[in-house]
Amino acid sequence: MGNGKTIVVGAGIAGLVAAAYLAREGRRVTLLEQSHHGGGNMSGFRRGQWYFDGGDQSFESLGVVFPILEDLGVYDEIEWTKTRYRFMSPDFDFFLDSFESVEAALKDAFPHEPGIGELFSGVREVSAFLRRHCDPHSFPLLNDFSIGKLLPFLPELPKLLRWASYDYRVKACSVIKNPALRNWFSSIGYYRMPYLFFAGFWDIWIRDYWHPAGGMQKLMDALATKIEVAGGEIRWRTRVARIESRGGRATGATLSTGEFVEADSVVYSGDYRALVSGMLDGGVFPRRRAAELEKAKLTESLVAAYLGVDIDPEELGAKLDAHHAFWFPNYDALFPDADSGIGAHRSMWVTANFFGRENPGFAPKGKSTLVLQTYSSAEWQGFWRNGCIDGKRTPEYAELKETVGRELVTLAENFLPGLSSKIEYLGVGTPLSSHRFSLNAEGSSGGWCYDDRVSPAWRAPLKHLMKTPLPNLFAAGHYALWPGGVISAALSGRFAANLVLGRPMLTPIGR
């Protein structure tokens, strides 16, 4: 493909990774991003003296993300914090430090429940599989996709196929006799999340979740710098209105200003629904496929309360003793939707995310920032009493999001008594906020729904949507590979770069 011109649309981690690889390989790259900085769901922001990670609060590597960052020369520029998780409910309070401690805590909380040991025996089997084949810095198939490397996986393929369904998760969790607890195990996480992810998360919560010192935005800025140093161009505050095509090939992008940017190839790392329904000519995607993608279910969106509090980081750190502290007021694992009642968030789980000990610059001296999150829905209460997702924000919307933010604070006071009296700053980000700042449909946090029975990426050939009907237009991001999330987004960026360069998608890192 020589050193032709490539446009990359969207500066989330997928777009940043794709552009960084292409620029490093000598490709002329222009990255177009509608925001003033990169990151998308992984971006951060400041409000006065307070810094907050806006969406993702940490992420797993699983032998994929760290090797990519290492290959791009970013990993060593960042100090990394291994995160600690804490789970609390009216019945238990434990840290996810080891399987032994988790299992013991649950057995203490539910002494008459005989199925906990059997359930976690299966979870340990998945953990053993993950630990055999990858660690945070190594996933062998990334560097050698040869038959020799594939052979060790073949005996485990039947198990992987079973584990990749939600139905198998329900079957595995049926050993729990307590109906409330069984429901919790069957439902926590994303909606209808398959057994492999349910079991795998217990493992990676313990050993493989990380936070970049300085915040998520520092990591995104470091990737952007690599692009520019390698000769790539980044245009911030630049929104793409259409991907243009002629003769069955993409020719470039028309911006919201009317400017046309010509290119030999395009990597689109934005919202897939927008690509199908508005950014391309109507006949590019087959009509049936376009209709399926436009109505496909997405992963849940989040509502967040961003708090600046008059609590010293050491004091708050001692109270939480974890970076991610989850409170479960019940075992219902609710998923709000358009029809949920006005008090839906009052009985939700909530997680308190805190990295103030490692990052004193997040807040004024002697004070802290804290991010509270739970699931929500863009359509809840008539788009949060705003009437639509994109319209001018109404006073009713502002009032409702303030109310929900206070409700999350009340939930957090179950393990941080008196929190409300310490608040100096309160900002609330709703799914409408996520939709506005990341352009992800409905504020989706992870692309397509994780349900193996309905995800369009799961049912696509080779489990990806990276190739489009136009041979020089490639998709990247958490919609492009199943399941979505940081790992898939970062990996799709590397895959997309390979495709643009005329290489097999799975060409190993560094070649």
C-alpha positions as CSV (number, residue, x, y, z in Angstrom):
1,M,0.0,0.0,0.0
2,G,3.1,2.3,0.1
3,N,2.9,5.5,1.9
4,G,-0.6,6.5,0.7
5,K,-3.1,8.6,2.7
6,T,-5.3,7.1,5.4
7,I,-8.0,8.8,7.4
8,V,-8.7,7.5,10.8
9,V,-12.1,8.6,12.2
10,G,-12.3,8.7,16.0
11,A,-9.6,9.0,18.6
12,G,-10.7,6.4,21.1
13,I,-8.1,3.8,22.0
14,A,-8.8,1.9,18.7
15,G,-8.3,5.0,16.5
16,L,-5.2,6.1,18.4
17,V,-3.6,2.6,18.2
18,A,-4.4,2.3,14.5
19,A,-3.1,5.7,13.7
20,A,0.1,5.1,15.8
21,Y,0.9,1.9,13.9
22,L,0.2,3.4,10.5
23,A,2.3,6.5,11.2
24,R,5.1,4.3,12.5
25,E,5.0,2.3,9.2
26,G,5.4,5.5,7.2
27,R,1.8,5.8,6.1
28,R,0.4,9.4,5.8
29,V,-2.2,9.5,8.5
30,T,-4.8,12.1,9.4
31,L,-6.8,11.3,12.6
32,L,-10.1,13.2,12.8
33,E,-11.7,13.6,16.3
34,Q,-14.8,15.6,17.2
35,S,-13.6,16.3,20.8
36,H,-10.8,18.5,21.9
37,H,-8.7,15.4,23.0
38,G,-8.6,11.7,22.6
39,G,-9.9,8.8,24.6
40,G,-13.7,8.5,24.0
41,N,-15.0,6.2,26.7
42,M,-11.5,6.3,28.2
43,S,-11.0,10.0,28.4
44,G,-10.7,12.2,31.5
45,F,-11.6,15.8,32.3
46,R,-11.0,18.6,34.8
47,R,-13.5,20.7,36.5
48,G,-11.5,23.5,38.1
49,Q,-9.0,21.8,40.5
50,W,-10.7,18.4,40.3
51,Y,-9.6,15.7,37.8
52,F,-11.9,12.8,36.9
53,D,-11.6,9.7,34.7
54,G,-14.9,10.1,32.7
55,G,-15.8,6.6,31.7
56,D,-13.5,3.6,32.2
57,Q,-11.9,3.8,35.6
58,S,-9.3,1.0,34.9
59,F,-8.9,-1.8,32.4
60,E,-7.6,-5.3,32.0
61,S,-4.7,-6.2,29.7
62,L,-5.2,-10.0,29.3
63,G,-1.9,-10.2,27.4
64,V,-3.3,-7.9,24.7
65,V,-3.3,-4.2,25.8
66,F,0.1,-4.1,27.5
67,P,2.0,-5.7,24.6
68,I,0.4,-3.2,22.2
69,L,1.4,-0.3,24.4
70,E,4.9,-1.8,24.8
71,D,5.2,-2.1,21.1
72,L,4.2,1.5,20.5
73,G,6.6,2.7,23.2
74,V,3.9,4.0,25.5
75,Y,3.9,1.4,28.3
76,D,7.2,2.5,29.9
77,E,6.2,6.1,29.9
78,I,3.4,5.4,32.4
79,E,3.4,4.2,36.0
80,W,0.8,1.5,36.5
81,T,-1.3,0.8,39.6
82,K,-2.6,-2.7,40.1
83,T,-6.2,-2.1,41.2
84,R,-7.9,-3.7,44.2
85,Y,-11.6,-4.6,44.3
86,R,-13.9,-4.8,47.3
87,F,-17.4,-6.3,47.3
88,M,-19.9,-5.3,50.0
89,S,-23.6,-6.1,50.7
90,P,-25.7,-6.5,53.8
91,D,-24.4,-10.0,54.0
92,F,-20.7,-9.8,53.1
93,D,-17.6,-7.5,52.8
94,F,-14.6,-9.0,51.2
95,F,-11.6,-8.0,49.0
96,L,-10.8,-9.8,45.7
97,D,-7.3,-10.7,46.6
98,S,-7.4,-14.5,45.9
99,F,-9.9,-17.2,45.1
100,E,-9.4,-18.6,48.6
101,S,-10.4,-15.3,50.3
102,V,-13.4,-14.8,48.1
103,E,-14.7,-18.3,48.5
104,A,-14.2,-18.2,52.2
105,A,-16.0,-14.9,52.6
106,L,-19.0,-16.1,50.6
107,K,-19.2,-19.3,52.6
108,D,-19.1,-17.3,55.8
109,A,-21.9,-15.1,54.6
110,F,-24.0,-18.0,53.4
111,P,-23.1,-20.9,55.6
112,H,-26.1,-23.0,54.5
113,E,-25.3,-22.6,50.8
114,P,-23.7,-25.8,49.6
115,G,-23.1,-24.7,46.0
116,I,-20.5,-22.0,46.5
117,G,-17.6,-24.4,46.4
118,E,-18.9,-26.2,43.3
119,L,-19.5,-22.9,41.5
120,F,-16.0,-21.6,42.2
121,S,-14.5,-24.9,41.2
122,G,-15.7,-24.1,37.6
123,V,-14.6,-20.5,38.0
124,R,-11.1,-21.8,38.9
125,E,-11.1,-23.9,35.8
126,V,-11.6,-20.9,33.6
127,S,-8.9,-19.0,35.6
128,A,-6.5,-21.9,35.0
129,F,-7.2,-21.7,31.3
130,L,-6.5,-17.9,31.3
131,R,-3.3,-18.3,33.3
132,R,-2.0,-21.1,31.1
133,H,-2.4,-19.0,27.9
134,C,-1.8,-15.4,28.9
135,D,-0.6,-13.0,31.5
136,P,-0.9,-9.2,31.5
137,H,2.2,-8.9,29.3
138,S,2.0,-12.0,27.1
139,F,-0.6,-13.7,24.9
140,P,1.4,-16.0,22.6
141,L,-1.0,-15.9,19.7
142,L,-0.3,-12.2,19.3
143,N,3.2,-12.9,18.2
144,D,2.9,-16.2,16.6
145,F,-0.4,-17.4,15.0
146,S,1.2,-20.5,13.6
147,I,-0.2,-24.0,13.7
148,G,2.3,-24.9,16.5
149,K,0.9,-22.2,18.7
150,L,-2.7,-23.1,17.9
151,L,-2.4,-26.8,18.7
152,P,-2.4,-26.3,22.5
153,F,-5.8,-24.6,22.2
154,L,-7.5,-27.4,20.2
155,P,-8.2,-29.8,23.1
156,E,-9.8,-26.9,25.0
157,L,-12.0,-25.8,22.1
158,P,-15.1,-27.8,23.2
159,K,-14.9,-26.1,26.7
160,L,-14.5,-22.7,25.1
161,L,-17.5,-23.2,23.0
162,R,-19.6,-24.2,26.1
163,W,-18.2,-21.3,28.1
164,A,-19.1,-18.8,25.4
165,S,-22.8,-18.8,26.2
166,Y,-25.1,-17.3,28.7
167,D,-27.1,-20.5,28.9
168,Y,-24.1,-22.4,30.2
169,R,-23.6,-19.7,32.9
170,V,-27.2,-20.2,34.1
171,K,-26.5,-23.9,34.2
172,A,-23.3,-23.4,36.2
173,C,-25.0,-21.1,38.6
174,S,-27.9,-23.5,39.2
175,V,-25.8,-25.2,41.9
176,I,-26.6,-22.2,44.1
177,K,-29.8,-23.0,46.0
178,N,-30.5,-19.6,47.5
179,P,-32.6,-18.0,44.8
180,A,-31.5,-14.4,45.5
181,L,-27.8,-15.4,45.5
182,R,-28.3,-17.6,42.4
183,N,-29.8,-14.7,40.6
184,W,-26.9,-12.4,41.6
185,F,-24.3,-14.9,40.2
186,S,-26.4,-15.4,37.1
187,S,-26.9,-11.7,36.4
188,I,-24.0,-9.5,37.7
189,G,-22.0,-7.8,34.9
190,Y,-23.3,-6.9,31.5
191,Y,-26.7,-8.2,30.5
192,R,-26.7,-11.9,29.7
193,M,-22.9,-12.0,29.9
194,P,-21.6,-15.4,28.9
195,Y,-20.0,-17.8,31.4
196,L,-16.5,-17.3,30.1
197,F,-16.7,-13.6,31.0
198,F,-18.5,-14.2,34.3
199,A,-15.9,-16.7,35.4
200,G,-13.0,-14.9,33.7
201,F,-13.8,-11.6,35.5
202,W,-13.2,-13.2,38.9
203,D,-9.7,-14.0,37.8
204,I,-8.8,-10.7,36.2
205,W,-10.4,-8.7,39.0
206,I,-7.9,-10.4,41.2
207,R,-4.8,-10.1,39.1
208,D,-5.2,-8.0,35.9
209,Y,-6.9,-4.7,36.3
210,W,-4.8,-1.5,36.0
211,H,-4.9,2.2,36.2
212,P,-2.4,4.6,34.6
213,A,-0.9,7.1,37.0
214,G,-2.0,10.6,36.1
215,G,-5.3,9.3,34.8
216,M,-6.7,7.8,31.7
217,Q,-6.3,11.0,29.8
218,K,-2.5,10.9,30.3
219,L,-2.4,7.5,28.6
220,M,-4.6,8.8,25.7
221,D,-2.4,11.9,25.3
222,A,0.7,9.7,25.2
223,L,-0.7,7.7,22.3
224,A,-1.6,10.9,20.5
225,T,2.0,12.2,21.0
226,K,3.4,9.0,19.4
227,I,1.2,9.6,16.3
228,E,2.5,13.2,15.9
229,V,6.1,12.3,16.6
230,A,5.9,9.7,13.8
231,G,4.6,12.3,11.4
232,G,0.9,11.7,11.7
233,E,-1.6,14.6,11.8
234,I,-4.4,14.9,14.4
235,R,-7.2,17.3,13.8
236,W,-9.2,17.9,17.0
237,R,-12.7,19.4,17.2
238,T,-13.3,17.9,13.7
239,R,-16.5,16.0,13.2
240,V,-17.0,13.7,10.2
241,A,-20.4,13.9,8.6
242,R,-20.0,11.3,5.8
243,I,-17.7,8.7,4.5
244,E,-17.7,9.3,0.7
245,S,-17.4,6.5,-1.9
246,R,-17.2,6.1,-5.6
247,G,-16.9,3.0,-7.8
248,G,-17.2,0.7,-4.8
249,R,-14.4,2.3,-2.8
250,A,-14.1,4.8,0.0
251,T,-12.6,8.1,-1.3
252,G,-12.4,10.1,1.9
253,A,-14.6,12.0,4.4
254,T,-16.8,15.1,4.3
255,L,-16.6,17.1,7.5
256,S,-19.5,18.8,9.3
257,T,-18.0,22.1,7.9
258,G,-18.4,20.8,4.4
259,E,-14.7,20.3,3.8
260,F,-13.7,17.1,2.0
261,V,-10.6,15.2,3.1
262,E,-9.4,12.8,0.4
263,A,-7.9,9.4,1.3
264,D,-6.8,6.1,-0.2
265,S,-8.2,4.2,2.8
266,V,-10.3,4.9,5.8
267,V,-10.4,3.4,9.3
268,Y,-13.6,4.1,11.0
269,S,-13.5,3.7,14.8
270,G,-16.7,5.4,15.8
271,D,-20.2,4.3,16.4
272,Y,-21.2,1.5,14.0
273,R,-24.8,2.4,13.9
274,A,-23.9,5.9,12.6
275,L,-21.7,4.3,10.0
276,V,-24.5,2.1,8.7
277,S,-27.4,4.5,9.0
278,G,-26.0,7.9,8.0
279,M,-22.3,8.1,7.1
280,L,-22.5,5.9,4.0
281,D,-24.7,5.8,1.0
282,G,-27.8,3.7,1.7
283,G,-26.8,1.0,-0.7
284,V,-23.4,0.2,0.7
285,F,-24.6,-2.3,3.3
286,P,-27.2,-4.8,2.2
287,R,-30.6,-3.6,3.3
288,R,-31.3,-6.6,5.6
289,R,-27.9,-6.3,7.3
290,A,-28.2,-2.6,7.8
291,A,-31.6,-3.0,9.4
292,E,-30.2,-5.7,11.7
293,L,-27.3,-3.5,12.8
294,E,-29.5,-0.4,13.3
295,K,-31.7,-2.2,15.8
296,A,-29.1,-4.5,17.5
297,K,-29.0,-4.3,21.2
298,L,-26.1,-2.5,22.8
299,T,-24.2,-2.8,26.1
300,E,-25.5,-0.9,29.1
301,S,-24.7,2.8,29.6
302,L,-23.6,4.3,32.9
303,V,-24.6,7.1,35.1
304,A,-21.8,8.7,37.2
305,A,-21.5,11.1,40.0
306,Y,-18.2,13.0,40.0
307,L,-17.4,14.1,43.5
308,G,-14.8,16.5,44.8
309,V,-14.8,15.9,48.6
310,D,-13.2,17.5,51.6
311,I,-11.6,14.2,52.7
312,D,-7.8,13.7,52.8
313,P,-6.7,11.0,50.3
314,E,-5.1,8.9,53.1
315,E,-8.3,9.0,55.2
316,L,-10.5,8.1,52.2
317,G,-8.0,5.4,51.1
318,A,-8.1,3.9,54.6
319,K,-11.9,3.8,54.6
320,L,-12.2,2.2,51.2
321,D,-9.0,0.2,51.2
322,A,-9.7,-0.5,47.5
323,H,-9.6,1.3,44.2
324,H,-13.0,-0.1,43.2
325,A,-15.5,-0.6,46.1
326,F,-18.8,-2.1,45.1
327,W,-22.0,-1.9,47.2
328,F,-24.8,-4.3,46.4
329,P,-28.0,-3.3,48.4
330,N,-29.7,-6.4,47.0
331,Y,-29.1,-9.3,44.6
332,D,-31.4,-8.2,41.9
333,A,-28.8,-7.0,39.4
334,L,-31.2,-4.5,37.8
335,F,-30.9,-3.1,34.3
336,P,-32.8,0.2,34.0
337,D,-34.7,0.8,30.7
338,A,-37.3,3.2,29.2
339,D,-40.0,1.8,31.4
340,S,-38.2,1.7,34.8
341,G,-39.7,3.8,37.5
342,I,-38.5,7.1,38.8
343,G,-36.7,5.5,41.7
344,A,-34.8,2.9,39.7
345,H,-31.4,4.0,40.7
346,R,-32.1,4.1,44.4
347,S,-31.8,0.3,44.7
348,M,-29.0,-0.2,42.2
349,W,-25.5,-1.4,42.9
350,V,-22.9,1.4,43.0
351,T,-19.2,1.4,42.7
352,A,-16.9,4.0,44.3
353,N,-13.7,4.5,42.2
354,F,-10.8,6.1,44.0
355,F,-7.1,6.7,43.0
356,G,-6.3,9.7,45.1
357,R,-3.4,8.0,47.0
358,E,-1.5,7.4,43.8
359,N,-2.5,10.7,42.2
360,P,-2.4,13.7,44.5
361,G,-2.8,16.0,41.5
362,F,-6.4,14.8,41.1
363,A,-7.6,17.3,43.8
364,P,-6.5,20.2,45.9
365,K,-4.1,19.3,48.7
366,G,-5.9,17.4,51.5
367,K,-9.0,16.7,49.4
368,S,-10.0,13.9,47.0
369,T,-12.0,13.1,43.9
370,L,-14.3,10.1,43.9
371,V,-16.4,8.7,41.0
372,L,-19.6,6.8,41.7
373,Q,-21.1,4.7,38.9
374,T,-23.9,2.3,38.1
375,Y,-25.9,1.1,35.1
376,S,-28.6,3.3,33.5
377,S,-30.4,3.9,30.2
378,A,-30.5,6.8,27.8
379,E,-34.2,6.3,27.3
380,W,-35.1,6.2,31.0
381,Q,-37.8,8.6,32.0
382,G,-38.2,10.1,28.5
383,F,-34.5,10.5,27.9
384,W,-34.0,11.8,31.4
385,R,-36.9,14.2,30.9
386,N,-35.1,15.8,28.0
387,G,-37.5,14.5,25.4
388,C,-34.7,13.2,23.1
389,I,-31.1,12.3,23.3
390,D,-29.6,15.1,21.2
391,G,-31.9,18.1,22.0
392,K,-31.0,21.1,24.1
393,R,-30.9,20.2,27.7
394,T,-34.0,21.1,29.7
395,P,-34.2,22.4,33.3
396,E,-36.1,19.1,34.1
397,Y,-33.1,17.2,32.8
398,A,-30.7,19.1,35.0
399,E,-32.9,18.6,38.0
400,L,-33.3,14.9,37.4
401,K,-29.6,14.2,37.0
402,E,-28.8,16.1,40.2
403,T,-31.4,13.9,42.0
404,V,-29.9,10.7,40.6
405,G,-26.4,11.9,41.6
406,R,-27.6,12.4,45.1
407,E,-29.2,9.0,45.1
408,L,-25.8,7.4,44.2
409,V,-24.2,9.4,47.1
410,T,-26.9,8.0,49.5
411,L,-26.1,4.5,48.3
412,A,-22.4,5.1,48.9
413,E,-23.1,6.3,52.4
414,N,-23.7,2.7,53.3
415,F,-19.9,2.3,53.4
416,L,-18.9,5.9,53.5
417,P,-21.0,7.4,56.3
418,G,-21.4,11.2,56.1
419,L,-20.1,11.4,52.5
420,S,-22.8,13.9,51.5
421,S,-21.6,16.5,54.1
422,K,-18.1,16.5,52.6
423,I,-19.0,17.2,49.0
424,E,-17.5,20.4,47.5
425,Y,-18.2,19.6,43.9
426,L,-20.9,17.3,42.4
427,G,-21.1,16.7,38.6
428,V,-23.3,14.1,37.1
429,G,-22.7,12.3,33.8
430,T,-25.7,10.6,32.3
431,P,-26.0,8.3,29.3
432,L,-26.9,11.4,27.3
433,S,-23.6,12.9,28.4
434,S,-21.8,9.8,27.2
435,H,-23.6,9.9,23.9
436,R,-22.7,13.6,23.4
437,F,-19.0,13.3,24.3
438,S,-18.2,9.9,22.8
439,L,-20.8,9.7,20.1
440,N,-21.6,6.1,21.1
441,A,-25.2,5.4,20.4
442,E,-27.3,5.6,23.6
443,G,-24.1,6.2,25.5
444,S,-23.2,2.5,25.2
445,S,-20.1,1.6,27.3
446,G,-18.9,-1.4,25.4
447,G,-20.4,-1.7,21.9
448,W,-22.8,-4.5,21.0
449,C,-24.6,-6.4,23.8
450,Y,-22.6,-9.3,25.2
451,D,-25.5,-11.7,24.8
452,D,-24.2,-14.4,22.5
453,R,-27.6,-15.0,21.1
454,V,-28.2,-11.5,19.8
455,S,-24.8,-9.8,19.3
456,P,-24.3,-9.0,15.6
457,A,-20.5,-9.3,16.0
458,W,-20.8,-12.7,17.6
459,R,-22.8,-14.0,14.7
460,A,-20.6,-12.4,12.0
461,P,-18.0,-14.4,10.2
462,L,-14.8,-14.8,12.3
463,K,-16.6,-12.9,15.1
464,H,-15.7,-9.4,13.8
465,L,-17.2,-6.6,11.8
466,M,-13.9,-5.0,10.7
467,K,-14.3,-5.5,7.0
468,T,-17.1,-3.5,5.3
469,P,-18.6,-3.8,1.9
470,L,-16.0,-1.2,0.7
471,P,-12.6,-3.0,0.4
472,N,-10.6,0.0,1.6
473,L,-12.9,1.0,4.5
474,F,-12.2,-0.8,7.8
475,A,-14.0,-0.6,11.1
476,A,-12.2,-0.6,14.5
477,G,-13.3,0.0,18.0
478,H,-15.4,-1.9,20.5
479,Y,-18.1,-2.5,17.9
480,A,-15.7,-4.2,15.5
481,L,-14.7,-7.3,17.6
482,W,-16.8,-9.4,20.0
483,P,-16.9,-8.9,22.9
484,G,-16.5,-5.1,23.1
485,G,-14.4,-3.3,25.6
486,V,-10.8,-2.0,26.0
487,I,-9.1,-5.2,24.9
488,S,-11.1,-5.6,21.7
489,A,-10.9,-1.9,20.9
490,A,-7.1,-1.8,21.2
491,L,-6.6,-5.1,19.3
492,S,-9.0,-3.9,16.5
493,G,-6.8,-0.8,16.1
494,R,-3.8,-3.0,15.4
495,F,-5.8,-5.3,13.2
496,A,-7.1,-2.4,11.2
497,A,-3.6,-1.0,10.6
498,N,-2.5,-4.4,9.3
499,L,-5.5,-4.4,6.9
500,V,-4.7,-0.9,5.6
501,L,-1.1,-2.0,5.1
502,G,-2.1,-4.9,3.0
503,R,-1.1,-7.5,5.6
504,P,-3.1,-10.4,7.1
505,M,-5.1,-9.0,9.9
506,L,-3.4,-11.3,12.5
507,T,0.2,-10.2,11.5
508,P,2.1,-10.3,14.8
509,I,3.1,-7.2,16.7
510,G,6.3,-5.6,15.7
511,R,6.4,-7.0,12.1
